[in-house]
């Protein structure tokens, strides 16, 4: 078989009966359904010494060892009179009669946890179940050869290194917890924070439910760290998490006398199907029957609460000698230093092809929900499934969210209430559009009749007369001032104009007029404002998402570092960035609207013919320039004809902005362009 198992601990302690009476009742009812077709019941007898000691001391105070030994080892002579210690590390002291042998003693390397004793629930009874996992450990006796001795020495050295490393890690963790407790106390005093007990009392919560948290919160980092208070204590002062923990005494080994009329030894279950979690050891309950093939042998049959519909059969393992190992059972009472050893009789536990028909019928009569089937499937997979399936189930349980099922009537009423709440909190689209327009466009007069009255206040918001006068030297370009004085409004050869500036200059050239020195100087300042607005727009739409500082904007506009106009535009057309005090983000739409409104008011008729190349200069997608001009309040047309060589937009400010949009125009706009809406307008 090549079995090398280690029996792990982890269950809370139970008396002679299993931990869950509900689980055992379900398992017993599952076996009772098979009574009519089972052979004669067979009592399970333990060695007399073991039976008497268990009856006197109580099975709940017994501790068990599963010892794996070589099959050819004369374990009776080797272990009789020997002394055994389990902590801090397993050690075996042989008697004088066996001093010449080299016998090693260590914990089973494999952690499958599928080897456990099967003890009768009552003395001489036919019902058996495993002892609590918290009271059982697994060890191995082996003959030390030269190779095995070196390997064992290396393993012990590595184990010692791991133990020292674990101690250092625990020391560091304890120091960190102590410092954290001291910092918590100091910060609580400094900030006037109430302790956890006061907070829980104010919230009306029971303090008994938070004893561990309260003990940790009350610790100030001085003295010993508080231990968990919810640890059950067994008789003799040992924790129920593992009855062997703290067993630093030396046990005296004594071989239990066997009765020839009884079975050869204590029944030992070998679970071969898969790795068995420790919490399911005591969920087994089996019954012993006479074997049909040999009346001297017994067989076991039963089930587990984890899979009550599945029948589990236990048959005697006859070829255990072929694996060159055998199993011994040792038991000790927690009040004694004597360790009794006897032979273990191995029985292989496997799933039977039969099913508990009565149990299946009983459970089928009970209404089931999808959650019940799901829980049963996950429990069966976690218990009997392969490692990959168990890992999948574990991940699913970690990500799982609690589900609640509602009546359809209540659910529909809650949905209707939710709809009413959403309708009540829904904002008016016209108001939202108006607020958006106010945050982007300059101030306008919605009741204005003449076009030049629409943005009277908005022009002052873009650049006031006082700020233009303060920046007069930086705004006026000598070449443009000479052009305005001449009244020809022809583009000077020394200046390269962009598309918007060229459109404004052409519009003034269509209506030439003679300007006085004062008027020409004023127009040159306003032209300089438009030029700086364009430079600011180009600087803001570059890389880095338009994030900049005020000094960077001053340098881009070639203004003084203390320029009042630059700092005003930085606050007006740049918005705050969370976490950055000096950097702000450029608002493209607001700056574009200000640039177009200012450019329109540099023309005599509040209109111009702007070439389509200006859209690329402004780094706008196709159609965005037309939409922005329409939102400002302009009428926009595309002139056509043989005399039109370059595509352009004919723009004229005619009415105040209209943020609200009727349903029909909204539908038309949604059908023009956009993802999944066709190719758009040609």
C-alpha positions as CSV (number, residue, x, y, z in Angstrom):
1,X,0.0,0.0,0.0
2,X,2.9,2.3,0.7
3,X,0.8,4.3,3.2
4,X,2.5,7.0,5.2
5,X,-0.2,9.0,6.9
6,X,-0.2,11.6,9.5
7,X,-3.3,12.1,11.6
8,X,-3.9,15.8,12.1
9,X,-5.7,17.6,15.0
10,X,-8.3,20.4,14.8
11,X,-11.7,19.3,16.2
12,X,-13.1,20.4,19.5
13,X,-13.1,17.7,22.1
14,X,-16.1,15.5,22.4
15,X,-17.0,12.7,24.8
16,X,-17.4,9.1,23.8
17,X,-20.2,10.0,21.4
18,X,-19.7,12.1,18.2
19,X,-19.6,15.9,18.3
20,X,-22.9,16.6,16.6
21,X,-25.9,14.8,17.9
22,X,-27.8,16.0,14.8
23,X,-25.1,14.6,12.5
24,X,-25.1,11.2,14.3
25,X,-28.9,11.1,14.3
26,X,-28.9,11.6,10.5
27,X,-26.1,9.0,10.1
28,X,-27.9,6.5,12.4
29,X,-31.2,6.9,10.6
30,X,-29.3,6.3,7.3
31,X,-27.9,3.0,8.6
32,X,-31.2,1.9,10.1
33,X,-32.6,1.8,6.6
34,X,-30.1,-1.0,5.8
35,X,-30.8,-3.2,8.8
36,X,-33.2,-5.5,7.1
37,X,-30.6,-6.7,4.5
38,X,-27.5,-6.8,6.7
39,X,-25.9,-10.0,8.2
40,X,-25.5,-10.7,11.9
41,X,-24.2,-7.9,14.0
42,X,-20.7,-8.3,15.6
43,X,-19.5,-6.7,18.8
44,X,-16.2,-4.8,18.7
45,X,-14.0,-5.7,21.7
46,X,-10.9,-3.8,22.7
47,X,-8.0,-5.3,24.6
48,X,-9.0,-5.9,28.3
49,X,-6.5,-3.4,29.7
50,X,-7.6,-0.7,27.3
51,X,-11.3,-1.3,27.9
52,X,-10.9,-1.2,31.7
53,X,-8.9,2.0,31.7
54,X,-11.3,3.7,29.3
55,X,-14.3,2.7,31.5
56,X,-12.6,4.1,34.7
57,X,-11.1,7.3,33.3
58,X,-13.7,8.2,30.7
59,X,-13.2,8.2,27.0
60,X,-13.3,12.0,26.9
61,X,-10.0,12.1,28.9
62,X,-8.1,9.7,26.5
63,X,-5.4,10.7,24.1
64,X,-4.5,8.5,21.1
65,X,-1.4,7.9,19.0
66,X,-1.3,6.1,15.6
67,X,2.2,4.6,15.3
68,X,3.5,3.4,11.9
69,X,6.3,0.8,12.4
70,X,8.1,-1.6,10.0
71,X,6.3,-4.9,9.6
72,X,9.4,-7.0,10.6
73,X,10.1,-5.0,13.7
74,X,9.6,-6.9,17.0
75,X,7.8,-3.9,18.5
76,X,6.7,-5.7,21.7
77,X,10.3,-6.2,22.9
78,X,11.5,-2.9,21.5
79,X,8.7,-0.7,23.1
80,X,8.2,-2.6,26.3
81,X,9.7,-0.5,29.1
82,X,10.8,2.3,26.8
83,X,10.2,6.0,27.5
84,X,8.6,8.4,25.1
85,X,8.4,12.2,24.9
86,X,6.6,14.2,22.3
87,X,7.5,17.8,23.0
88,X,9.4,19.9,22.2
89,X,10.3,17.2,19.6
90,X,9.6,13.5,19.5
91,X,12.1,11.3,21.3
92,X,12.2,7.6,22.0
93,X,14.4,6.2,24.8
94,X,14.8,2.4,24.3
95,X,15.1,0.0,27.2
96,X,18.5,-1.7,28.0
97,X,17.4,-4.9,26.2
98,X,17.2,-2.9,22.9
99,X,20.1,-0.5,23.2
100,X,21.9,-2.0,20.2
101,X,19.1,-1.1,17.8
102,X,19.0,2.1,16.0
103,X,15.4,3.2,16.0
104,X,14.2,6.6,14.9
105,X,11.0,8.3,16.1
106,X,9.4,11.2,14.2
107,X,6.1,12.8,13.2
108,X,4.6,11.3,10.1
109,X,5.8,13.3,7.1
110,X,2.5,13.0,5.2
111,X,-0.4,15.2,6.2
112,X,-3.2,13.3,4.6
113,X,-5.0,12.6,7.8
114,X,-6.6,9.4,6.6
115,X,-5.6,6.9,9.3
116,X,-7.7,6.9,12.5
117,X,-8.9,4.4,15.2
118,X,-12.4,3.1,15.2
119,X,-13.6,2.8,18.8
120,X,-16.9,1.3,20.0
121,X,-19.4,3.9,21.3
122,X,-20.3,1.6,24.2
123,X,-18.2,-1.2,25.7
124,X,-18.6,-4.3,23.6
125,X,-21.1,-2.6,21.2
126,X,-21.2,-2.9,17.5
127,X,-21.4,0.8,16.6
128,X,-18.0,2.5,16.2
129,X,-16.7,6.0,15.4
130,X,-13.3,7.8,15.3
131,X,-12.1,9.6,18.4
132,X,-11.9,13.4,18.3
133,X,-9.2,14.7,16.0
134,X,-8.0,17.0,18.8
135,X,-7.0,14.0,20.8
136,X,-5.1,12.1,18.1
137,X,-1.6,12.3,16.7
138,X,0.4,10.3,14.2
139,X,4.1,9.2,14.5
140,X,6.5,6.9,12.8
141,X,9.1,4.4,14.1
142,X,11.8,3.5,11.6
143,X,15.1,1.7,11.5
144,X,18.1,4.0,11.1
145,X,20.6,3.1,8.4
146,X,23.6,5.1,7.5
147,X,21.8,6.8,4.6
148,X,18.7,7.2,6.7
149,X,20.7,8.6,9.6
150,X,22.3,11.3,7.4
151,X,18.9,12.2,5.9
152,X,17.4,12.3,9.3
153,X,20.2,14.5,10.6
154,X,19.7,16.9,7.7
155,X,16.0,16.9,8.2
156,X,16.4,17.7,11.9
157,X,18.9,20.5,11.1
158,X,16.5,22.0,8.7
159,X,13.6,21.6,11.1
160,X,15.7,23.4,13.8
161,X,16.5,26.2,11.4
162,X,12.8,26.6,10.6
163,X,12.0,26.6,14.3
164,X,14.5,29.3,15.0
165,X,13.3,31.4,12.1
166,X,9.7,31.0,13.4
167,X,10.8,32.2,16.8
168,X,12.5,35.2,15.3
169,X,9.4,36.0,13.3
170,X,7.2,35.6,16.3
171,X,9.5,37.9,18.3
172,X,9.3,40.6,15.6
173,X,5.5,40.2,15.3
174,X,5.2,40.5,19.1
175,X,7.4,43.7,19.1
176,X,5.3,45.2,16.3
177,X,2.1,44.5,18.2
178,X,3.5,46.0,21.4
179,X,4.6,49.2,19.5
180,X,1.2,49.4,17.8
181,X,-0.5,49.1,21.2
182,X,1.6,51.9,22.7
183,X,1.0,54.1,19.6
184,X,-2.7,53.5,19.9
185,X,-2.8,54.5,23.6
186,X,-0.7,57.6,22.8
187,X,-2.9,58.7,19.9
188,X,-6.0,58.0,21.9
189,X,-4.8,60.4,24.6
190,X,-3.7,63.0,22.2
191,X,-6.9,63.0,20.1
192,X,-9.4,62.3,23.0
193,X,-10.7,59.1,21.4
194,X,-12.9,56.9,23.6
195,X,-11.9,53.3,24.3
196,X,-13.7,50.5,22.5
197,X,-15.7,49.5,25.5
198,X,-17.2,53.0,25.7
199,X,-18.0,53.0,22.0
200,X,-19.7,49.6,22.2
201,X,-21.7,50.7,25.2
202,X,-22.9,53.8,23.4
203,X,-24.0,51.7,20.5
204,X,-25.9,49.3,22.8
205,X,-23.9,46.2,21.8
206,X,-23.2,43.4,24.3
207,X,-19.6,43.4,25.5
208,X,-19.4,39.6,25.9
209,X,-19.5,39.2,22.1
210,X,-16.3,41.3,21.8
211,X,-14.1,39.9,24.6
212,X,-11.0,39.3,22.4
213,X,-11.2,42.7,20.8
214,X,-11.8,44.4,24.2
215,X,-8.8,42.7,25.7
216,X,-6.6,43.7,22.8
217,X,-7.9,47.3,22.9
218,X,-7.3,47.6,26.7
219,X,-3.7,46.4,26.4
220,X,-1.3,49.3,26.5
221,X,1.8,47.4,25.3
222,X,3.1,46.9,28.8
223,X,3.4,43.5,30.4
224,X,2.2,40.2,28.9
225,X,0.1,40.3,25.7
226,X,-3.5,39.2,26.4
227,X,-4.3,35.7,25.2
228,X,-7.6,34.8,23.5
229,X,-10.4,34.3,26.0
230,X,-12.6,31.9,24.0
231,X,-10.3,28.9,24.2
232,X,-12.0,25.9,25.9
233,X,-9.9,24.2,28.5
234,X,-10.0,20.5,29.0
235,X,-9.6,18.7,32.4
236,X,-6.0,18.9,33.5
237,X,-5.6,22.4,32.1
238,X,-4.9,21.4,28.4
239,X,-6.5,23.3,25.6
240,X,-9.2,21.4,23.7
241,X,-7.7,22.5,20.4
242,X,-5.1,19.8,20.9
243,X,-5.0,17.6,24.0
244,X,-1.3,16.7,23.3
245,X,-0.2,20.3,23.3
246,X,2.1,21.0,26.3
247,X,2.7,17.3,27.0
248,X,6.4,17.8,27.9
249,X,6.3,14.9,30.3
250,X,8.0,11.5,29.5
251,X,5.5,8.7,29.0
252,X,6.3,5.1,30.1
253,X,5.3,2.7,27.3
254,X,3.4,-0.5,28.3
255,X,2.1,-3.1,26.0
256,X,-1.6,-3.9,26.4
257,X,-2.5,-7.5,27.0
258,X,-4.8,-9.0,24.2
259,X,-7.5,-11.5,24.6
260,X,-7.2,-14.4,22.2
261,X,-11.0,-14.8,22.1
262,X,-11.4,-11.2,20.9
263,X,-10.3,-9.5,17.8
264,X,-6.6,-9.2,17.0
265,X,-6.5,-5.5,17.9
266,X,-8.1,-2.1,17.8
267,X,-9.9,-1.5,14.5
268,X,-8.0,1.1,12.4
269,X,-9.7,2.9,9.5
270,X,-7.8,3.6,6.3
271,X,-9.5,6.3,4.3
272,X,-8.2,5.9,0.7
273,X,-10.7,8.0,-1.3
274,X,-9.2,11.5,-0.9
275,X,-7.7,13.8,1.7
276,X,-10.2,13.9,4.6
277,X,-10.5,17.2,6.6
278,X,-10.1,16.8,10.3
279,X,-13.5,18.2,11.1
280,X,-15.1,15.2,9.4
281,X,-13.4,12.5,11.4
282,X,-16.1,12.3,14.0
283,X,-18.8,12.6,11.4
284,X,-18.4,8.8,10.6
285,X,-20.5,6.3,12.4
286,X,-20.2,2.6,11.4
287,X,-21.7,-0.7,12.4
288,X,-19.8,-4.0,12.7
289,X,-21.2,-7.2,11.1
290,X,-20.0,-10.7,10.6
291,X,-18.2,-11.2,7.3
292,X,-20.0,-13.6,4.9
293,X,-16.7,-15.0,3.7
294,X,-15.1,-15.7,7.1
295,X,-17.1,-15.8,10.3
296,X,-14.1,-14.9,12.3
297,X,-13.7,-11.5,10.5
298,X,-15.9,-8.5,10.8
299,X,-16.9,-5.8,8.3
300,X,-18.1,-2.3,8.8
301,X,-20.9,-0.4,7.0
302,X,-22.2,3.1,7.7
303,X,-22.2,6.6,6.3
304,X,-21.1,10.2,7.0
305,X,-23.1,13.3,7.6
306,X,-21.2,15.0,4.8
307,X,-22.8,12.5,2.4
308,X,-25.7,10.8,4.1
309,X,-27.0,9.1,0.9
310,X,-23.6,7.4,0.3
311,X,-22.9,4.0,1.9
312,X,-19.3,3.5,3.2
313,X,-18.0,0.0,3.6
314,X,-15.0,-1.1,5.7
315,X,-13.3,-4.4,4.8
316,X,-10.3,-6.1,6.5
317,X,-6.9,-5.4,4.8
318,X,-5.2,-8.7,4.4
319,X,-2.2,-7.6,2.3
320,X,-1.0,-4.9,4.7
321,X,2.2,-7.0,5.3
322,X,3.0,-6.5,1.6
323,X,3.6,-2.9,2.2
324,X,6.2,-3.7,4.9
325,X,4.4,-1.5,7.5
326,X,2.0,-2.1,10.3
327,X,0.1,0.2,12.6
328,X,0.0,0.4,16.3
329,X,-2.5,2.2,18.5
330,X,-1.4,4.0,21.7
331,X,-3.6,5.7,24.2
332,X,-3.0,7.7,27.4
333,X,-5.2,9.3,30.0
334,X,-4.4,13.0,30.5
335,X,-3.9,12.4,34.3
336,X,-1.4,9.5,33.7
337,X,2.1,9.1,32.4
338,X,1.6,5.6,31.2
339,X,1.2,5.0,27.4
340,X,-0.5,1.8,26.4
341,X,0.4,0.2,23.1
342,X,-1.5,-2.5,21.2
343,X,-1.8,-3.8,17.7
344,X,-4.0,-2.0,15.1
345,X,-6.2,-4.0,12.8
346,X,-6.5,-2.2,9.5
347,X,-9.8,-1.8,7.7
348,X,-10.0,-0.1,4.3
349,X,-13.0,2.4,4.1
350,X,-14.4,2.9,0.6
351,X,-17.5,4.2,-1.0
352,X,-20.0,1.4,-1.8
353,X,-21.9,1.3,-5.1
354,X,-25.1,1.0,-3.1
355,X,-27.1,3.9,-1.9
356,X,-29.3,4.5,1.1
357,X,-32.6,4.2,-0.6
358,X,-34.7,5.0,2.5
359,X,-32.6,8.1,3.2
360,X,-33.0,9.2,-0.5
361,X,-36.7,8.8,-0.3
362,X,-37.0,10.7,3.0
363,X,-34.9,13.6,1.8
364,X,-36.8,13.7,-1.6
365,X,-40.1,14.3,0.2
366,X,-38.8,17.5,1.8
367,X,-39.0,20.5,-0.6
368,X,-35.7,21.7,-1.8
369,X,-34.5,25.0,-3.1
370,X,-31.6,25.9,-5.4
371,X,-29.6,27.0,-2.5
372,X,-30.0,23.6,-0.8
373,X,-28.7,21.7,-3.8
374,X,-25.9,24.1,-4.2
375,X,-24.8,23.8,-0.6
376,X,-25.0,20.0,-0.7
377,X,-22.9,19.8,-3.9
378,X,-20.2,22.1,-2.5
379,X,-20.1,20.1,0.8
380,X,-19.7,16.8,-1.1
381,X,-17.0,18.3,-3.3
382,X,-15.1,19.7,-0.4
383,X,-15.2,16.4,1.4
384,X,-14.7,13.7,-1.2
385,X,-13.6,15.7,-4.3
386,X,-10.1,16.0,-5.8
387,X,-7.7,18.7,-4.8
388,X,-8.5,20.9,-7.9
389,X,-12.2,20.8,-7.2
390,X,-11.8,21.5,-3.5
391,X,-9.6,24.5,-4.4
392,X,-12.2,25.8,-6.8
393,X,-15.0,25.4,-4.2
394,X,-12.8,27.2,-1.7
395,X,-12.3,30.2,-4.0
396,X,-16.0,30.2,-4.8
397,X,-16.9,30.3,-1.1
398,X,-14.5,33.2,-0.5
399,X,-16.0,35.3,-3.3
400,X,-19.6,34.2,-2.5
401,X,-22.1,36.8,-1.5
402,X,-25.1,36.1,0.7
403,X,-28.3,35.8,-1.4
404,X,-31.8,36.7,-0.3
405,X,-35.0,35.6,-2.0
406,X,-38.0,37.9,-1.9
407,X,-41.6,37.3,-2.8
408,X,-42.4,38.6,-6.3
409,X,-45.1,40.9,-5.0
410,X,-42.9,42.6,-2.4
411,X,-40.1,42.8,-5.0
412,X,-42.3,44.5,-7.6
413,X,-43.6,47.0,-5.0
414,X,-40.0,47.8,-4.0
415,X,-39.1,48.3,-7.7
416,X,-42.0,50.6,-8.2
417,X,-40.9,52.6,-5.1
418,X,-37.4,52.8,-6.5
419,X,-38.8,54.1,-9.8
420,X,-40.8,56.8,-8.0
421,X,-37.7,57.8,-6.0
422,X,-35.6,58.0,-9.1
423,X,-38.2,60.1,-10.9
424,X,-38.5,62.5,-7.9
425,X,-34.7,62.9,-7.9
426,X,-34.4,63.3,-11.7
427,X,-33.1,66.7,-12.7
428,X,-34.8,68.8,-15.4
429,X,-32.8,68.5,-18.6
430,X,-33.4,72.1,-19.5
431,X,-32.1,73.3,-16.2
432,X,-29.1,71.1,-16.5
433,X,-28.4,72.4,-20.0
434,X,-28.7,76.0,-18.8
435,X,-26.3,75.4,-15.9
436,X,-23.8,73.8,-18.3
437,X,-24.0,76.7,-20.7
438,X,-23.5,79.2,-17.8
439,X,-20.3,77.4,-16.8
440,X,-18.9,77.4,-20.3
441,X,-20.1,80.5,-22.1
442,X,-19.4,84.1,-21.1
443,X,-22.3,86.0,-19.5
444,X,-25.1,86.9,-21.9
445,X,-28.3,88.8,-21.8
446,X,-31.1,86.4,-22.8
447,X,-33.5,89.3,-23.4
448,X,-31.2,91.2,-25.8
449,X,-32.8,92.3,-29.0
450,X,-29.7,93.6,-30.9
451,X,-26.8,91.2,-31.4
452,X,-24.2,93.7,-30.0
453,X,-26.2,93.7,-26.7
454,X,-25.9,89.9,-26.1
455,X,-22.4,89.7,-24.7
456,X,-21.9,93.2,-23.2
457,X,-21.2,91.8,-19.8
458,X,-19.4,88.8,-21.1
459,X,-16.7,90.8,-22.9
460,X,-15.8,92.4,-19.6
461,X,-15.5,89.0,-18.0
462,X,-13.0,87.9,-20.7
463,X,-10.8,91.0,-20.4
464,X,-11.7,94.2,-18.7
465,X,-10.6,97.7,-19.8
466,X,-8.5,98.1,-16.7
467,X,-6.5,94.9,-17.3
468,X,-6.0,95.8,-21.0
469,X,-4.7,99.2,-20.1
470,X,-2.3,97.7,-17.6
471,X,-1.0,95.2,-20.2
472,X,-1.0,97.8,-23.0
473,X,2.6,97.4,-23.9
474,X,2.4,93.6,-24.1
475,X,-0.9,93.6,-26.1
476,X,-0.2,96.1,-28.9
477,X,1.7,94.7,-31.9
478,X,3.4,97.6,-33.8
479,X,2.7,96.0,-37.2
480,X,-1.0,95.6,-36.5
481,X,-1.2,99.2,-35.0
482,X,0.2,100.6,-38.3
483,X,-2.3,98.5,-40.3
484,X,-5.2,99.9,-38.2
485,X,-4.0,103.5,-38.6
486,X,-3.8,103.1,-42.4
487,X,-7.4,101.9,-42.5
488,X,-6.5,99.3,-45.3
489,X,-6.8,96.3,-42.9
490,X,-4.4,94.3,-45.1
491,X,-2.4,91.6,-43.4
492,X,1.2,92.9,-42.8
493,X,3.9,90.8,-44.4
494,X,5.9,90.6,-41.2
495,X,3.1,88.7,-39.3
496,X,1.8,85.2,-39.9
497,X,-1.9,85.0,-39.2
498,X,-3.9,81.9,-38.2
499,X,-7.3,81.1,-39.8
500,X,-9.3,82.9,-37.1
501,X,-7.2,86.1,-37.3
502,X,-7.3,86.1,-41.0
503,X,-11.1,85.8,-41.0
504,X,-11.5,88.7,-38.6
505,X,-9.1,90.9,-40.7
506,X,-10.9,90.1,-43.9
507,X,-14.3,91.0,-42.3
508,X,-12.9,94.4,-41.4
509,X,-11.4,94.9,-44.8
510,X,-14.9,94.5,-46.4
511,X,-15.9,97.7,-44.5
512,X,-12.9,99.9,-44.4
513,X,-13.0,103.0,-42.2
514,X,-10.6,105.6,-41.1
515,X,-9.8,105.3,-37.4
516,X,-8.4,108.0,-35.1
517,X,-5.2,107.4,-33.1
518,X,-7.2,106.5,-30.0
519,X,-9.5,104.1,-31.8
520,X,-6.6,102.4,-33.6
521,X,-4.8,101.9,-30.3
522,X,-7.9,100.5,-28.7
523,X,-8.5,98.1,-31.6
524,X,-4.9,97.0,-31.5
525,X,-5.2,96.2,-27.8
526,X,-8.3,94.1,-28.4
527,X,-6.5,92.4,-31.3
528,X,-3.7,91.6,-28.9
529,X,-6.2,90.0,-26.4
530,X,-7.5,87.8,-29.2
531,X,-4.0,86.8,-30.1
532,X,-3.1,85.9,-26.5
533,X,-6.4,84.0,-26.1
534,X,-5.4,81.9,-29.1
535,X,-1.9,81.4,-27.7
536,X,-3.4,80.3,-24.3
537,X,-5.8,77.8,-26.1
538,X,-2.9,76.3,-28.1
539,X,-0.8,76.0,-24.9
540,X,-3.7,74.4,-23.0
541,X,-4.5,71.8,-25.6
542,X,-1.0,70.5,-25.8
543,X,0.3,67.4,-23.9
544,X,0.1,66.6,-20.2
545,X,-3.7,66.9,-20.2
546,X,-3.6,70.7,-20.1
547,X,-2.2,70.8,-16.6
548,X,0.0,73.8,-15.9
549,X,1.1,76.4,-13.4
550,X,0.5,80.1,-13.5
551,X,4.2,80.8,-14.2
552,X,4.1,78.4,-17.1
553,X,1.1,80.2,-18.6
554,X,2.9,83.6,-18.2
555,X,6.0,82.2,-20.0
556,X,3.8,80.8,-22.8
557,X,2.0,84.1,-23.3
558,X,5.3,86.0,-23.0
559,X,3.9,88.2,-20.2
560,X,5.5,89.3,-17.0
561,X,5.5,86.8,-14.1
562,X,3.3,89.2,-12.1
563,X,0.9,89.8,-15.0
564,X,-2.6,90.5,-13.7
565,X,-4.2,89.4,-17.0
566,X,-2.4,86.0,-17.0
567,X,-3.3,85.2,-13.4
568,X,-6.9,86.2,-14.1
569,X,-7.1,83.8,-17.1
570,X,-5.3,81.1,-15.1
571,X,-8.1,81.2,-12.5
572,X,-10.9,81.6,-15.0
573,X,-10.0,79.0,-17.7
574,X,-8.1,76.5,-15.6
575,X,-9.9,74.4,-13.0
576,X,-8.5,72.9,-9.8
577,X,-6.8,69.5,-9.7
578,X,-7.4,67.3,-6.7
579,X,-4.2,67.0,-4.6
580,X,-2.4,69.8,-6.4
581,X,-2.3,73.2,-4.9
582,X,-0.4,75.1,-7.6
583,X,-1.3,73.2,-10.8
584,X,-4.7,73.5,-12.6
585,X,-6.3,71.8,-15.6
586,X,-7.2,73.7,-18.8
587,X,-11.0,73.9,-19.6
588,X,-11.0,73.7,-23.4
589,X,-14.7,74.4,-24.1
590,X,-14.7,77.5,-21.9
591,X,-11.6,79.0,-23.5
592,X,-12.8,78.2,-27.0
593,X,-16.1,80.0,-26.4
594,X,-14.3,83.1,-25.0
595,X,-12.0,83.2,-28.0
596,X,-14.8,83.0,-30.6
597,X,-17.0,85.5,-28.8
598,X,-14.1,88.0,-28.6
599,X,-13.2,87.4,-32.2
600,X,-16.8,88.1,-33.4
601,X,-16.8,91.4,-31.6
602,X,-13.7,92.6,-33.4
603,X,-15.7,92.6,-36.7
604,X,-18.1,95.5,-37.6
605,X,-21.1,93.2,-38.3
606,X,-20.4,90.5,-35.6
607,X,-19.6,87.9,-38.3
608,X,-16.9,86.5,-40.6
609,X,-16.1,83.8,-43.0
610,X,-13.8,81.3,-41.3
611,X,-12.0,78.7,-43.4
612,X,-12.3,75.1,-42.4
613,X,-8.6,74.9,-41.9
614,X,-9.1,76.8,-38.6
615,X,-10.8,73.7,-37.2
616,X,-7.5,71.8,-37.5
617,X,-5.6,74.7,-36.1
618,X,-7.9,74.6,-33.0
619,X,-7.4,70.8,-32.8
620,X,-11.1,70.2,-32.9
621,X,-12.8,67.1,-34.4
622,X,-14.9,67.5,-37.5
623,X,-18.2,69.4,-36.8
624,X,-17.1,70.6,-33.4
625,X,-16.4,74.2,-34.6
626,X,-19.9,74.5,-36.1
627,X,-21.5,73.2,-33.0
628,X,-19.6,75.6,-30.7
629,X,-20.6,78.6,-32.9
630,X,-24.2,77.5,-32.9
631,X,-24.2,77.2,-29.1
632,X,-22.8,80.7,-28.8
633,X,-25.8,82.0,-30.7
634,X,-24.6,82.3,-34.3
635,X,-26.2,81.3,-37.5
636,X,-23.8,79.1,-39.4
637,X,-24.0,78.3,-43.1
638,X,-21.7,76.7,-45.6
639,X,-21.6,78.8,-48.8
640,X,-21.2,77.0,-52.1
641,X,-20.7,77.9,-55.7
642,X,-18.0,78.2,-58.3
643,X,-16.5,81.2,-56.7
644,X,-15.9,79.3,-53.4
645,X,-12.5,77.8,-53.7
646,X,-11.7,76.9,-50.1
647,X,-14.5,75.4,-47.8
648,X,-15.6,77.9,-45.2
649,X,-18.3,78.6,-42.6
650,X,-20.2,81.9,-42.8
651,X,-20.8,82.9,-39.2
652,X,-22.9,85.7,-37.8
653,X,-24.1,86.4,-34.2
654,X,-27.9,86.7,-34.4
655,X,-29.5,85.6,-31.1
656,X,-28.7,84.8,-27.5
657,X,-27.7,81.2,-26.6
658,X,-30.5,78.7,-26.3
659,X,-29.3,75.9,-23.9
660,X,-32.7,74.1,-23.8
661,X,-33.4,71.9,-26.7
662,X,-36.8,70.6,-27.8
663,X,-37.4,66.9,-28.4
664,X,-37.4,67.0,-32.2
665,X,-34.0,68.8,-32.5
666,X,-32.6,66.4,-29.9
667,X,-33.7,63.4,-32.0
668,X,-32.2,64.9,-35.2
669,X,-28.9,65.6,-33.4
670,X,-28.8,62.0,-32.1
671,X,-29.3,60.7,-35.6
672,X,-26.3,62.7,-36.9
673,X,-23.0,60.9,-36.4
674,X,-22.1,59.2,-33.2
675,X,-21.2,55.6,-32.5
676,X,-23.7,53.1,-34.0
677,X,-25.7,56.0,-35.6
678,X,-24.7,55.7,-39.2
679,X,-22.1,57.7,-41.1
680,X,-23.5,61.1,-40.1
681,X,-24.0,64.3,-42.1
682,X,-22.0,64.7,-45.2
